Amino acid sequence: MVSGTTAFSLGTQKAAYIELSGTISSSGPSSAFSSTGITPGQVRNLNDRVKNQGYRAVIYEINSGGGTVVASKEIMREIESMDIPTVCRFRDVAASGAYLFSLGCDEIVADKASMTGSIGVRSSYLEFSEALEKYGVEYVNITAGEFKGVGSPYMNSTEEDREILSEQASEVHQQFLNLVKEERNLTQEQINEVGEGQVILGKDAKTKGLVDHLGGRSTAETVAENITEQELSFESVQTTQSFNLFSLLSMDAVNSIISAISGPESPLTARLG
């Protein structure tokens, strides 16, 4: 990062703001009218617009408590692929998976009161086996493979089942820790201090090496200008979609079919947040 007084080149250049809010997932929300949620495809689309329109830098404004592991990693890679300076600015919350994908930015800015960190993994599900028994409903489970039914909400899990899920969560957690340690250049002592899944306020995240700067939008803009060594004019870049009545009805029909054949979300989908 270039700090202090910088001799900017003459002429104002344009830079982009991209807002990333909501839960992180691999696919978008079911409602055509919903603007919440963060997906790799959405970020890719926005990044392409930034590239095509000749922006000189981009600030990602993040407000998310996390989401699925693989989607978070994919978003981080999308940000890393940008060949212009990138700054991540944390708003109220940028935790767990949202913190993970912010590691793709050149610099990270957080408010003193931003909630971040939460460097941990969870894999959870509801279990209905006792309710089924109470109402006389029999669950017929035909599988090939001893552990194929691990995590089913319709069967009482065994201690061995729980150990399998716990081991998987621990492995993903270690991958998360290794990524933070590498990208933030932390010592093992530092990573031990922040890696137990606790939420960390921005002011402490700066002290612990998780973010680079404390401040808000103006600080993020100054950081971007220092990196580019140019005066920048910022404007919002958003995903634009067009819908008609037929597409909305078709989308509802497709979503209904998917819901009918896919069943509940797999409990083996580890989540960051």
Residue pairs with C-beta under 8 A, 6 or more apart in sequence:
1 106
1 107
1 212
1 223
1 226
1 227
2 226
2 227
2 229
3 226
6 225
6 226
6 229
7 229
8 225
8 229
8 230
8 231
9 229
9 230
11 230
11 231
12 230
12 231
12 232
12 233
13 56
13 228
13 230
13 231
13 232
13 233
14 53
14 54
14 55
14 56
14 232
14 233
14 234
14 235
15 55
15 56
15 57
15 58
15 59
15 221
15 224
15 228
15 232
15 233
15 234
15 235
16 50
16 53
16 55
16 57
16 58
16 59
16 234
16 235
16 236
16 237
17 58
17 59
17 61
17 234
17 235
17 236
17 237
18 43
18 46
18 47
18 50
18 58
18 59
18 60
18 61
18 236
18 237
19 60
19 61
19 63
19 236
19 238
20 38
20 43
20 60
20 61
20 62
20 63
20 64
20 75
20 98
21 36
21 38
21 62
21 63
21 64
22 36
22 37
22 38
22 63
22 64
23 36
23 37
23 38
23 64
23 65
23 66
23 67
23 273
24 37
24 38
24 39
24 64
24 66
24 67
24 68
24 71
24 72
24 75
24 97
24 98
24 101
24 272
24 273
25 37
25 38
25 39
25 67
25 68
25 71
26 39
26 40
26 68
26 70
26 71
26 74
27 39
27 41
28 34
28 37
28 39
28 41
28 42
29 36
29 37
30 255
32 241
32 243
32 247
32 248
32 251
38 64
38 67
38 71
38 75
38 98
39 71
39 75
40 71
40 74
40 75
40 78
42 239
43 75
43 78
43 79
44 78
45 239
46 237
46 238
46 239
47 58
47 78
47 79
47 81
47 82
49 237
50 58
50 82
50 84
50 237
51 82
53 237
55 84
55 237
56 84
56 85
56 228
56 230
56 232
57 84
57 85
57 86
57 87
57 224
57 225
57 227
57 228
57 232
58 82
58 84
58 85
58 86
58 87
58 224
58 237
59 86
59 87
59 88
59 89
59 217
59 220
59 221
59 224
59 234
60 79
60 86
60 87
60 88
60 89
60 102
60 105
61 89
61 91
61 217
61 220
62 88
62 89
62 90
62 91
62 94
62 98
62 102
63 91
63 92
63 93
63 94
64 93
64 94
64 95
64 97
64 98
64 273
65 93
65 95
65 96
65 98
65 118
65 273
66 72
66 95
66 96
66 97
66 98
66 99
66 100
66 118
66 271
66 272
66 273
67 96
67 97
67 98
67 271
67 272
67 273
68 97
68 269
68 270
68 271
68 272
69 97
69 121
69 172
69 176
69 270
69 271
69 272
71 97
72 96
72 97
72 98
72 100
72 101
72 272
73 100
73 101
75 101
75 104
76 100
76 101
76 102
76 103
76 104
77 104
78 104
79 86
79 88
79 101
79 102
79 104
79 105
80 104
84 228
85 106
85 224
85 227
85 228
86 104
86 105
86 106
86 107
87 105
87 106
87 107
87 108
87 109
87 220
87 223
87 224
87 227
88 94
88 102
88 104
88 105
88 107
88 108
88 109
89 108
89 109
89 110
89 216
89 217
89 219
89 220
90 102
90 108
90 109
90 110
90 111
90 114
90 116
90 202
90 211
91 111
91 114
92 114
92 115
93 114
93 115
93 116
94 102
94 110
94 114
94 115
94 116
95 115
95 116
95 117
95 118
95 199
95 273
96 118
96 119
96 120
96 271
96 272
96 273
97 271
97 272
97 273
98 116
98 273
99 116
99 117
99 118
99 119
99 180
99 210
100 176
100 179
100 180
100 272
102 108
103 179
103 180
103 183
103 184
106 227
107 212
107 213
107 223
107 227
108 210
108 211
108 212
108 213
109 211
109 212
109 213
109 214
109 215
109 216
109 219
109 220
109 223
110 116
110 202
110 205
110 206
110 211
110 213
110 214
111 202
111 214
111 215
111 216
112 201
112 202
112 203
112 214
113 201
113 202
113 203
114 201
114 202
114 205
115 199
115 200
115 201
115 202
116 199
116 200
116 201
116 202
116 205
116 210
116 211
117 194
117 198
117 199
117 200
117 205
117 210
118 197
118 198
118 199
118 200
118 272
118 273
119 173
119 176
119 177
119 180
119 194
119 195
119 196
119 197
120 173
120 176
120 195
120 196
120 197
120 272
121 169
121 170
121 172
121 173
121 176
121 197
121 270
121 271
121 272
122 169
122 270
122 271
122 273
123 151
123 165
123 168
123 169
123 267
123 268
123 269
123 270
123 271
124 267
124 271
125 151
125 153
125 264
125 267
126 153
127 153
127 154
127 155
127 156
127 157
128 153
128 154
129 139
129 153
129 154
129 155
129 156
130 156
132 138
132 139
132 154
139 154
139 155
141 149
141 152
141 154
141 155
143 149
147 161
147 164
149 155
150 157
150 161
150 164
150 165
150 268
151 157
151 161
151 165
151 266
151 267
151 268
152 267
153 264
153 267
165 267
165 268
168 268
168 270
169 270
172 270
173 195
176 195
176 272
177 191
177 195
180 186
180 191
180 194
180 195
180 210
181 188
181 190
181 191
184 209
184 210
185 209
186 194
186 209
190 208
190 209
193 208
194 200
194 208
194 210
200 208
200 210
202 211
202 214
203 214
205 211
206 212
206 213
206 214
212 223
213 219
213 220
213 223
221 232
221 234
224 232
225 231
225 232
